[in-house]
Amino acid sequence: MFKITTEVITGAEVREAVEGPDAGAVVLFFGTVRNNTGGRAVKHLEYEAYPPMAEQKMAEIAQEVSEKWGLDRVAMIHRVGRLEIGEVSVAVAVASPHRKDAFEAGQYTMDRLKQIVPIWKREVWADGEAEWVKPDAVFFDAPDMRKTSQ
């Protein structure tokens, strides 16, 4: 499962996408909207993505995981639109016969998602200012191009 959505992300849908009788470990990671960045109060976040390319890049990450760990059960979902404090913005799940590989592959998957999947985050602070966050991405050649303030 590789999906960009406007819907609420649930653990059940992500876990069910990867679990199976040979899985001794399922690692599930949720990225949630926190109430501050660098000590500055966050009001909400806004995410944008290019879904066809984002989902293709997610599939590429799953292929990398398969090549590195021999695992073929990886799921990634990222939400777009306005997200409030505490809401899940991203979920990653990896299933493996053993926990060590599941944890390593799960972290790798999340790190790569932030690097190569075309998703942009705009932080809106309590004082009304807003700024596009510089991504960790390698797909984004001009990181300051999306940076704006209101």
C-alpha positions in Angstrom: 0.0 0.0 0.0 1.5 3.3 -1.1 -1.0 6.2 -0.8 -1.5 9.9 -0.6 -4.8 10.7 1.1 -7.0 13.4 2.5 -8.6 10.9 4.9 -7.7 10.2 8.5 -4.9 7.6 8.8 -5.6 4.6 11.0 -3.2 2.1 12.4 -5.4 -0.8 11.4 -5.4 -0.1 7.7 -1.6 0.2 7.6 -0.9 -2.8 9.8 -3.3 -5.0 7.9 -1.5 -4.1 4.6 1.7 -5.7 5.9 0.9 -8.4 8.4 0.9 -12.1 7.6 1.5 -15.5 9.2 5.2 -15.4 8.7 5.7 -12.0 10.3 7.1 -12.2 13.7 7.4 -8.4 13.8 5.4 -5.6 12.5 6.8 -2.1 13.0 4.3 0.7 12.7 5.4 4.3 12.8 3.1 7.3 13.0 4.3 10.9 12.4 2.0 13.3 14.2 1.5 17.0 14.2 3.2 18.5 17.2 2.3 21.8 18.9 5.7 23.5 18.4 8.8 23.7 16.3 11.9 25.1 17.8 10.0 26.5 20.7 7.5 28.3 18.5 3.8 27.5 18.9 2.3 25.7 15.9 -1.4 26.3 15.0 -1.6 23.6 12.3 0.2 22.2 9.3 -0.7 22.1 5.6 0.7 19.4 3.4 0.8 19.3 -0.4 1.9 16.5 -2.7 2.0 15.3 -6.3 0.2 12.0 -5.7 1.2 10.0 -8.9 4.9 10.7 -8.4 4.7 10.4 -4.6 3.1 7.0 -4.8 5.7 5.9 -7.4 8.5 7.0 -5.2 7.0 5.1 -2.2 7.0 2.0 -4.4 10.7 2.6 -5.2 11.4 2.8 -1.5 9.7 -0.5 -1.0 11.9 -2.0 -3.7 15.0 -0.7 -1.9 13.8 -2.3 1.3 13.3 -5.6 -0.6 16.8 -5.4 -2.0 18.4 -4.5 1.4 16.5 -6.7 3.8 14.6 -9.2 1.6 11.3 -7.9 2.9 8.3 -7.4 0.7 5.7 -6.1 3.1 6.0 -2.3 3.3 3.2 0.2 3.5 3.3 4.0 3.4 0.5 6.5 3.7 0.9 10.3 3.8 -2.0 12.7 4.4 -2.3 16.0 2.6 -4.4 19.1 3.4 -4.8 20.9 6.7 -3.8 18.8 9.8 -4.4 19.8 13.4 -2.2 19.2 16.4 -2.1 15.5 17.3 -3.3 14.3 13.9 -1.3 11.6 12.0 0.4 13.0 9.0 2.3 9.9 7.9 2.3 6.2 8.7 4.9 3.6 7.7 4.6 -0.1 8.4 7.1 -2.9 7.8 6.6 -6.6 8.5 9.5 -9.1 8.9 10.1 -12.5 10.4 12.4 -10.8 13.0 12.2 -7.5 14.9 15.8 -6.2 14.1 15.1 -6.1 10.3 11.6 -4.7 10.9 13.0 -1.8 13.0 15.9 -1.1 10.6 13.7 -1.3 7.5 11.0 0.9 9.1 13.5 3.6 10.0 15.1 3.4 6.6 11.6 3.6 4.9 10.6 6.8 6.9 14.0 8.4 6.3 13.8 7.7 2.5 10.2 8.9 2.4 11.3 12.3 3.7 14.2 12.4 1.2 12.7 11.4 -2.1 8.9 11.6 -2.0 7.5 14.9 -3.3 5.5 16.1 -0.3 5.7 19.7 1.1 4.9 20.9 4.5 3.8 24.4 5.5 3.9 25.4 9.2 1.3 27.9 10.4 2.2 29.3 13.7 -0.1 30.6 16.5 0.8 34.2 15.6 -0.5 33.8 12.1 2.8 33.6 10.3 3.4 30.7 8.0 6.4 29.2 6.2 7.1 26.3 3.9 9.5 24.0 5.7 12.8 23.2 3.9 12.5 19.5 3.1 15.2 16.9 3.7 14.5 16.0 0.1 16.9 15.3 -2.7 14.1 15.8 -5.2 13.9 19.5 -4.4 16.7 21.4 -6.1 15.7 24.9 -4.9 14.6 24.6 -1.2 14.0 28.3 -0.7 11.6 28.5 -3.7 8.6 27.5 -1.7 9.5 29.5 1.4 6.9 32.2 2.1 5.5 34.2 5.0 2.1 35.7 5.5 
